[in-house]
């Protein structure tokens, strides 16, 4: 069913084609505009799915930022992008919101090539302050006067990178405004009217003139200057939560109510004329203005299409997802082995650890958005005899590569990595695609890599990796697989051994992972041998040599980039053994694949069943021509 733009009447929003139109409105109408943006957001996301709760929470803040600052000349840098849908609505993309996260449509995140208002591309967290600081340096170098505003959430602020950027920014005399969107962790709870009053006072021109003027007047009296400075800081520290940020070199304001439009506008206006590093602490509510999302913002963090009247989401497939397979296994394994501890730097829900956290709260650790810490934290526990299982998305493990290598693999520690979202991830697109993990992990000594072909094998491999006395990684995709019946026992697979699924003639297809199902269809049509390789590392080299000796063409198939992937492992093994063999490596291309359904993304990559068959036929026909100057007859294939 085609999706169309929402048709609800938006009398004010219809007047706002861009932030320039927004800035032409009287301030008294901004709250009404925010209501219309909120309703537009709900109507749009109800059709497309996407990240809802975070966007609902920053509607007023988004309106106020574009109203006060001269965007796009002033650079507005959003962290992650989950909260950027209102920003898209206000920056000329409202009529395309019905294409959000769909093939050839609007990105679910920020993209510089999508709009001049997207100052920096975002998908992963904790990048905004570093990027904004880099832009501020560039502006100073060019002699340009503009504002740089980084908007970061409290979760993203838990990442070390954000604090590295804050530490650097505080040491530079640059115009930078960091806006903390505090919607969950709340560094400090707002203190109502008093807090808002203090924010007004501390951001006012009078306060800052007195503050700076006092420093100037007392500059010749070092003792008095130090006393006054100390008194000022201690007075602020008694009533304000910003001591840390002040110590880092920022002028801290807040916390303020992020849904009070007049307060937001007045505070931002005051802070706009201030110079140097500034930090505004804004407290918002996830899901604001939409009862279902307010009731459970975590559930409405990322949603499928839903009924906007009820909040009821479209039913997902009845099959058990790979994440659920992991959830069941980790609970069962945890009940069997008290040494098992679970760690995640992602959402508990998304990682499949909700049940484990409830059953074993003392053995569950959500470390926040801190991937590097998560891995080294697990390494420390492994040193002392625990058996950590790190539940992490493939694209997030990239951020902890040094820790994987240096802290786990180098010490050969017994850490199991349950790597979710391997391969293409659908609507989240290139920023979240798990396209590279085989390549970047395969080259690390001591690391084992297991690639389940279906849900049942996923459980077997998780148990196999867990029982292995060293670091091991099990990669599995987003969503459901072939629908295989999943057992409940604790059987393991023979270590490093492949499985012959079908015996054929001239062609052998070596599959690593869930592309086994389309490969099965291709093998039947081509009368090819089909092998479920199961292990990328250790590779079943004996099986590879056997297949090379019995077939004219080997085809490797994986949902990972071809460069350095599982196919490369096969090539290297053959070369090392001095075995000459014709090999066709099929996998993800050397390009970022943008959003769409997972099926659409695989088609773009040339990995649908018909495309695989066509590419194998062409390669085999080429061999026949090279051998005898003739094309392979159709009778060569059944």
Residue pairs with C-beta under 8 A, 6 or more apart in sequence:
3 47
3 48
3 98
3 99
3 102
4 47
4 98
5 44
5 94
5 95
5 96
5 97
5 98
6 40
6 43
6 44
6 47
6 97
6 98
8 39
8 40
8 43
10 36
10 39
10 40
11 36
12 25
12 29
12 32
12 33
12 36
13 33
13 36
13 37
13 40
13 89
13 94
15 21
15 25
16 22
16 25
16 33
16 90
17 92
18 90
18 91
18 92
19 66
19 67
19 71
19 72
19 90
19 91
19 117
22 33
22 63
22 66
22 67
22 90
23 66
23 67
23 70
25 33
25 67
27 67
27 262
27 265
30 63
30 64
30 67
30 261
30 265
31 60
31 261
33 63
34 59
34 60
34 63
34 261
35 289
37 59
37 62
37 63
37 86
37 89
37 90
38 56
38 59
38 86
38 288
38 289
38 290
40 89
40 94
40 97
41 52
41 55
41 56
41 59
41 85
41 86
41 89
42 52
42 56
42 290
42 308
43 308
44 85
44 89
44 97
44 98
44 100
45 51
45 52
45 55
45 85
45 100
45 303
45 306
46 305
46 306
46 307
46 308
47 98
47 305
48 97
48 98
48 99
48 100
48 101
48 102
48 305
49 101
49 302
49 303
49 304
49 305
49 306
49 427
50 85
50 100
50 101
50 108
50 302
50 303
50 427
51 81
51 82
51 83
51 85
51 108
51 301
51 302
51 303
52 287
52 290
52 293
52 300
52 301
52 302
52 303
53 286
53 287
53 293
53 297
53 298
53 300
53 301
54 82
54 83
54 153
54 183
54 286
54 301
55 82
55 83
55 84
55 85
55 86
56 286
56 287
56 288
56 289
56 290
56 293
57 83
57 181
57 183
57 258
57 284
57 285
57 286
57 287
57 288
57 297
58 83
58 86
58 151
58 181
58 258
58 284
59 86
59 288
59 289
60 258
60 259
60 260
60 261
60 264
60 284
61 151
61 179
61 181
61 258
61 264
61 282
61 284
62 86
62 87
62 90
63 86
63 90
63 261
64 261
64 264
64 265
64 268
65 71
65 76
65 149
65 151
65 179
65 268
66 76
66 87
66 90
66 91
67 265
68 265
68 268
68 269
68 272
69 76
69 147
69 149
69 268
69 272
70 146
70 147
71 91
71 117
72 116
72 117
72 119
73 146
74 146
74 147
74 148
74 149
75 119
75 120
75 132
75 135
75 146
75 147
75 148
75 149
76 87
76 117
76 119
76 149
76 151
77 119
77 120
77 122
77 128
77 131
77 132
77 135
77 148
77 149
77 150
77 151
78 84
78 87
78 110
78 120
78 122
78 128
78 151
79 122
79 125
79 126
79 127
79 128
79 150
79 151
79 152
79 153
79 156
80 109
80 122
80 123
80 124
80 125
80 153
80 156
81 107
81 108
81 109
81 110
81 122
81 123
81 431
82 153
82 301
83 151
83 153
83 181
84 109
84 110
84 122
85 97
85 100
87 117
88 94
88 97
88 100
88 106
88 115
89 97
91 115
91 117
91 118
92 115
92 117
93 106
93 114
93 115
96 105
96 106
97 106
98 105
99 105
99 106
100 106
100 107
100 108
101 107
101 108
101 427
101 428
101 429
101 595
102 427
102 595
102 596
103 594
103 595
103 596
103 597
103 600
104 596
105 595
106 114
107 114
107 429
107 594
107 595
108 427
108 428
108 429
108 595
109 121
109 122
109 123
109 428
109 429
109 431
110 118
110 120
110 121
110 122
110 123
111 118
111 121
112 118
112 119
112 120
112 121
119 131
119 135
120 127
120 128
120 131
120 132
120 135
122 128
122 431
123 428
123 429
123 430
123 431
123 432
124 395
124 396
124 399
124 431
125 153
125 155
125 156
125 159
125 369
126 152
126 156
126 157
126 159
126 160
126 161
126 162
126 369
127 161
128 150
128 151
128 152
128 156
129 150
129 152
129 162
129 165
129 166
129 169
129 176
129 178
130 161
130 162
130 164
130 165
131 150
132 148
132 149
132 150
132 176
132 178
133 148
133 150
133 165
133 168
133 169
133 172
133 174
133 176
135 148
136 148
136 172
136 174
136 175
136 176
137 172
137 174
139 145
139 146
139 148
139 175
140 174
145 175
146 175
147 175
147 177
147 272
148 174
148 175
148 176
148 177
149 177
149 178
149 179
150 176
150 177
150 178
150 179
151 179
151 181
152 162
152 178
152 179
152 180
152 181
153 180
153 181
153 182
153 183
153 184
154 180
154 181
154 182
154 183
154 184
154 185
154 186
154 187
155 184
155 185
155 368
155 369
156 162
156 369
157 163
157 180
157 187
158 185
158 368
158 369
158 370
159 368
159 369
159 370
159 371
160 370
160 372
160 373
166 178
166 245
166 248
166 250
167 248
169 176
169 178
169 248
169 249
169 250
169 277
170 248
170 249
170 250
170 277
171 249
172 277
173 276
174 276
174 277
175 275
175 276
176 276
176 277
176 278
177 271
177 272
177 278
177 279
177 280
178 250
178 277
178 278
178 279
178 280
179 280
179 282
180 187
180 254
180 279
180 280
180 281
180 282
181 258
181 282
181 284
182 255
182 258
182 281
182 282
182 283
182 284
183 258
183 283
183 284
183 285
183 286
183 297
184 286
184 297
186 283
187 241
187 255
187 281
188 240
188 241
188 255
188 281
189 255
189 283
190 196
190 255
190 256
190 257
190 283
191 255
194 239
195 254
195 255
195 256
196 256
196 257
196 260
196 263
198 239
198 240
199 253
199 254
199 255
199 256
199 263
199 267
200 263
200 266
200 267
200 270
201 207
202 236
202 240
202 253
203 253
203 267
203 270
203 271
203 274
204 270
205 270
205 273
208 274
211 232
214 228
215 225
215 228
215 229
218 224
218 225
218 228
219 225
233 243
233 246
236 242
236 243
236 246
236 252
237 243
237 246
240 252
240 254
241 254
241 255
241 281
242 250
242 252
242 253
242 254
242 279
242 281
243 252
245 252
245 279
246 252
249 277
250 277
250 278
250 279
251 274
251 276
251 277
251 278
251 279
252 279
252 281
253 267
253 271
253 278
253 279
253 280
253 281
254 279
254 280
254 281
254 282
254 283
255 281
255 282
255 283
256 263
256 264
256 267
256 280
256 281
256 282
256 283
257 263
257 282
257 283
258 264
258 282
258 283
258 284
258 285
259 284
259 285
259 288
264 282
267 280
268 280
271 278
271 280
285 294
286 293
286 294
286 297
286 300
286 301
287 293
287 294
287 295
287 296
287 297
287 300
288 294
290 300
290 311
291 311
292 300
292 310
292 311
293 300
293 311
298 347
298 349
299 349
300 311
301 347
301 349
302 350
303 313
304 313
304 314
304 316
305 313
305 314
306 312
306 313
306 314
317 479
317 480
319 455
319 480
319 481
319 483
320 455
320 480
320 483
320 486
321 478
321 479
321 480
322 420
322 452
322 455
322 458
322 476
322 477
322 478
322 479
322 480
322 481
323 350
323 351
323 352
323 420
323 478
324 352
325 455
325 458
325 459
325 462
325 476
325 486
326 352
326 391
326 418
326 420
326 458
326 462
326 476
327 352
327 353
327 354
327 355
327 356
328 459
328 486
328 488
329 459
329 462
329 463
330 340
330 342
330 352
330 353
330 356
330 389
330 391
330 418
330 462
331 355
331 356
331 359
332 488
332 490
333 340
333 389
333 462
333 463
333 466
333 490
334 340
334 342
334 356
334 359
334 360
334 363
335 359
336 490
337 387
338 363
339 385
339 386
339 387
340 363
340 386
340 387
340 388
340 389
340 466
341 363
341 364
341 365
341 378
341 381
341 386
341 387
341 388
341 389
342 353
342 356
342 357
342 360
342 363
342 364
342 365
342 388
342 389
342 391
343 365
343 367
343 374
343 377
343 378
343 388
343 389
343 390
343 391
344 351
344 353
344 365
344 366
344 367
344 374
344 390
344 391
344 392
345 366
345 367
345 368
345 369
345 370
345 371
345 373
345 374
345 392
345 396
345 400
346 369
346 391
346 392
346 393
346 396
348 354
348 357
348 366
350 393
350 420
351 391
351 392
351 420
352 391
352 420
353 364
353 366
353 391
356 363
356 364
357 364
357 366
365 377
367 373
367 374
367 377
371 392
371 396
371 397
371 399
371 400
371 403
372 399
372 400
372 402
372 403
374 390
374 392
374 400
375 390
375 400
375 403
375 404
375 407
375 408
375 415
376 403
376 407
378 388
378 390
378 408
378 415
379 388
379 403
379 407
379 408
379 411
379 413
379 415
381 388
382 388
382 408
382 413
382 414
382 415
383 411
383 413
387 414
387 416
387 466
388 415
388 416
389 415
389 416
389 417
389 418
389 466
390 415
390 416
390 417
390 418
391 418
391 420
392 400
392 417
392 418
392 419
392 420
393 419
393 420
393 421
393 432
393 434
394 419
394 420
394 421
394 422
394 423
394 434
394 435
394 436
394 437
394 475
395 421
395 425
395 431
395 432
395 433
395 434
397 404
397 417
397 419
397 437
398 436
398 437
398 440
401 440
404 417
404 441
404 444
404 447
404 471
405 444
407 413
408 415
408 471
409 444
409 445
409 446
409 447
409 471
410 445
410 446
412 446
412 470
412 471
413 470
413 471
414 468
414 469
414 470
414 471
415 471
416 462
416 465
416 466
416 468
416 471
416 472
416 473
416 474
417 465
417 471
417 472
417 473
417 474
418 462
418 474
418 476
419 434
419 437
419 473
419 474
419 475
419 476
420 476
420 478
421 432
421 433
421 434
421 477
421 478
422 434
422 437
422 475
422 476
422 477
422 513
422 559
422 560
423 433
423 434
423 435
423 477
423 478
423 513
423 514
423 559
423 560
423 588
423 598
424 433
424 434
424 435
424 477
424 559
424 588
424 593
424 598
424 601
424 602
424 605
425 432
425 433
425 434
425 478
425 598
426 478
426 479
426 595
426 596
426 597
426 598
426 601
427 595
427 596
427 597
428 595
429 593
429 594
429 595
429 596
430 592
430 593
430 594
430 595
433 592
433 593
433 601
434 475
434 477
435 560
435 561
435 588
435 593
436 560
436 561
437 473
437 475
437 560
438 449
438 451
438 475
438 512
438 536
438 558
438 560
438 564
438 565
438 566
439 560
439 561
439 563
439 564
439 565
439 568
440 564
441 447
441 449
441 473
441 537
442 449
442 536
442 537
442 564
442 565
442 566
442 568
442 569
443 564
446 470
446 471
447 471
447 472
447 473
447 537
448 465
448 468
448 470
448 471
448 472
448 473
448 535
448 537
448 538
449 472
449 473
449 475
449 535
449 536
449 537
450 461
450 464
450 465
450 472
450 473
450 474
450 475
450 534
450 535
450 536
451 461
451 474
451 475
451 512
451 513
451 533
451 534
451 535
451 536
451 558
451 566
452 458
452 460
452 461
452 474
452 476
452 513
452 514
452 534
453 481
453 482
453 511
453 513
453 514
453 516
453 517
453 532
453 534
454 481
454 482
454 483
454 484
454 514
454 516
454 517
455 480
455 481
455 482
455 483
455 484
455 486
456 484
456 485
456 486
456 487
457 484
457 493
457 532
457 534
458 474
458 476
458 481
458 486
459 486
459 487
460 487
460 491
460 492
460 493
461 474
461 493
461 534
462 474
463 490
463 491
463 492
464 472
464 492
464 493
464 495
465 472
465 473
465 474
466 472
467 492
468 495
475 513
476 514
477 513
477 514
477 559
477 598
478 598
479 598
481 514
481 517
482 514
482 516
482 517
493 534
495 535
495 538
496 535
496 538
496 539
496 540
497 534
497 535
497 540
497 543
498 510
498 531
498 532
498 533
498 534
498 535
498 540
498 543
499 531
499 532
499 534
500 529
500 530
500 531
500 532
500 543
501 516
501 520
501 523
501 530
501 531
501 532
502 520
502 523
502 524
502 528
502 529
502 530
503 529
504 523
504 526
504 527
504 528
504 529
504 530
505 527
505 528
505 529
505 551
506 528
506 551
506 552
506 553
506 620
506 636
507 526
507 527
507 528
507 529
507 551
507 552
507 553
507 554
507 555
507 616
507 620
508 528
508 529
508 530
508 531
508 547
508 550
508 551
508 553
508 554
508 555
509 519
509 522
509 523
509 528
509 529
509 530
509 531
509 555
509 557
509 616
510 531
510 533
510 544
510 547
510 554
510 555
510 556
510 557
510 570
511 519
511 530
511 531
511 532
511 533
511 557
511 558
512 533
512 534
512 536
512 556
512 557
512 558
512 560
512 566
513 558
513 559
513 560
514 559
515 557
515 558
515 559
515 607
515 612
516 530
516 532
518 607
518 608
518 609
518 612
519 530
519 557
519 609
519 612
520 530
521 609
521 613
522 528
522 609
522 612
522 613
522 616
523 529
523 530
524 638
525 613
525 637
525 638
526 613
526 616
526 617
526 620
526 637
526 638
527 637
527 638
528 555
528 616
529 547
529 550
529 551
531 543
531 547
533 539
533 540
533 543
533 566
534 540
536 566
536 569
537 569
539 569
539 570
539 573
541 573
541 577
544 554
544 570
544 573
544 574
545 573
545 574
545 577
545 579
547 554
548 554
548 574
548 579
548 581
549 579
552 582
552 620
552 623
553 582
553 583
553 584
553 616
553 619
553 620
553 623
554 570
554 581
554 582
554 583
554 584
555 583
555 584
555 586
555 616
555 619
556 566
556 567
556 570
556 583
556 584
556 585
556 586
556 587
557 567
557 586
557 587
557 607
557 612
558 565
558 566
558 567
558 586
558 587
558 588
559 587
559 588
559 602
559 607
560 566
560 587
560 588
561 587
561 588
561 589
561 590
562 568
562 585
562 586
562 587
562 588
562 589
562 590
563 590
565 585
565 587
566 587
567 583
567 585
567 586
567 587
568 585
570 583
570 585
571 583
571 585
574 580
574 581
574 583
582 619
582 623
584 615
584 616
584 619
586 606
586 607
586 612
586 615
587 605
587 607
588 605
588 607
589 605
589 606
593 601
593 604
593 605
595 601
596 604
599 608
602 608
603 611
606 612
606 615
617 632
617 637
620 632
620 636
621 631
621 632
623 632
624 630
624 631
624 632
624 636
625 631
